[in-house]
């Protein structure tokens, strides 16, 4: 039975019982590529930077805190005596703070995406290509120099 090219031979998964220098060697000591599971979609777009990871963690914590807002205020009520009106006010303020933090995270995501798009545009442009904004800046500088003379 022949196996598809994408599957590894039995027992060869991730170097089981083989030395690291033997992992990519096939018959005749030729280099061969080991088949690894592919990432669905566009793999280059799925790179998570440290900033993205921190934003994901922050939004997860904010979401968890928003689920536990009543319990947090009850716990605060055991530390500091609060009346029912004060507890309701504290819960509302706590929810507002969480909402503002969530909004700041969303703004940070938009900045990450625009920076990512800007970097992709710079990578896609060739060395001879000029951005229209660069051309406008160049023209304005030239006009300013002409006005001074």
C-alpha positions in Angstrom: 0.0 0.0 0.0 1.5 3.3 -1.0 1.2 6.2 1.4 0.5 9.8 0.4 3.5 12.0 0.1 2.3 14.2 3.0 2.4 11.4 5.5 5.6 10.4 7.3 6.7 6.8 7.4 5.5 4.8 10.4 7.7 5.5 13.5 9.4 8.5 11.9 7.2 11.2 13.6 9.3 14.1 14.8 12.5 12.1 15.2 11.3 9.0 17.1 14.5 7.0 17.8 16.6 8.9 15.3 19.4 11.4 15.8 19.0 15.0 14.7 21.6 14.6 11.9 19.6 11.7 10.5 16.2 13.4 10.5 16.5 15.1 7.1 18.6 12.4 5.4 17.1 10.0 3.0 18.5 7.1 1.0 21.9 7.9 -0.4 22.5 10.6 2.2 20.5 13.1 0.1 18.7 15.9 1.9 15.0 15.5 1.9 12.3 17.6 3.4 10.3 16.1 6.2 6.6 16.6 5.7 5.1 18.7 8.5 1.5 19.6 9.0 0.6 22.6 6.9 -1.1 25.7 8.4 -4.5 26.2 6.8 -5.0 29.5 5.0 -2.1 31.9 4.5 0.6 30.9 6.9 2.5 34.2 6.5 -0.5 36.1 7.8 -0.8 33.9 11.0 2.3 35.2 12.6 1.6 36.3 16.2 3.9 39.1 17.5 4.5 39.7 21.2 2.1 42.7 21.0 -0.6 40.6 19.6 -0.2 37.9 22.2 -0.3 40.5 25.0 -3.5 42.0 23.5 -5.1 38.5 23.4 -4.2 37.9 27.0 -5.4 41.3 28.0 -8.8 40.9 26.3 -9.1 37.4 27.8 -8.5 38.8 31.3 -10.9 41.7 30.7 -13.6 39.3 29.5 -13.1 37.1 32.5 -13.2 40.1 34.9 -16.5 41.2 33.2 -18.0 37.8 33.9 -16.9 38.0 37.5 -17.9 41.6 38.2 -20.6 40.8 40.8 -18.3 38.4 42.7 -15.5 41.0 42.6 -17.8 43.6 44.2 -19.0 41.1 46.8 -15.4 40.3 47.7 -14.7 44.1 47.9 -17.7 44.3 50.2 -16.1 41.9 52.6 -13.0 44.0 52.8 -14.7 47.4 52.9 -18.2 47.7 54.3 -20.4 48.9 51.4 -24.1 49.6 51.4 -26.2 48.3 48.6 -26.2 51.6 46.8 -22.4 51.9 47.1 -22.0 48.3 45.8 -24.3 49.0 42.8 -22.3 52.2 42.1 -19.0 50.3 42.4 -20.3 47.6 40.1 -21.3 50.1 37.5 -17.9 51.9 37.7 -16.1 48.6 37.5 -18.0 47.7 34.4 -17.3 51.1 32.9 -13.6 50.7 33.6 -13.6 47.3 32.0 -15.5 48.7 29.0 -12.9 51.5 28.6 -10.1 48.9 28.8 -11.7 46.8 26.2 -12.0 49.8 23.9 -8.3 50.6 24.4 -7.5 47.1 23.4 -9.6 47.5 20.2 -7.8 50.7 19.4 -4.5 48.9 19.9 -5.6 46.1 17.6 -6.4 48.7 14.9 -3.0 50.2 15.3 -1.4 46.7 15.0 -3.4 46.0 11.8 -2.6 49.4 10.2 1.1 48.9 11.1 1.0 45.4 9.6 -0.7 46.7 6.4 1.9 49.5 6.2 4.7 47.1 6.5 3.2 44.8 3.9 2.8 47.8 1.5 6.5 48.7 2.0 7.5 45.1 1.3 5.4 44.9 -1.8 6.8 48.1 -3.3 10.0 47.9 -5.2 13.1 50.0 -4.5 12.2 52.3 -7.4 8.6 52.8 -6.4 7.7 56.0 -4.5 4.7 56.7 -2.4 2.5 59.6 -3.5 2.9 61.1 -0.1 6.7 61.0 -0.6 6.3 62.7 -4.0 4.1 65.4 -2.5 6.6 66.0 0.3 9.4 66.2 -2.3 7.4 68.7 -4.4 6.6 70.8 -1.4 10.3 70.9 -0.3 11.3 71.9 -3.8 8.7 74.7 -4.0 9.8 76.0 -0.5 13.4 76.1 -1.8 12.3 78.0 -4.9 10.3 80.5 -2.8 13.3 81.2 -0.6 15.5 82.1 -3.6 
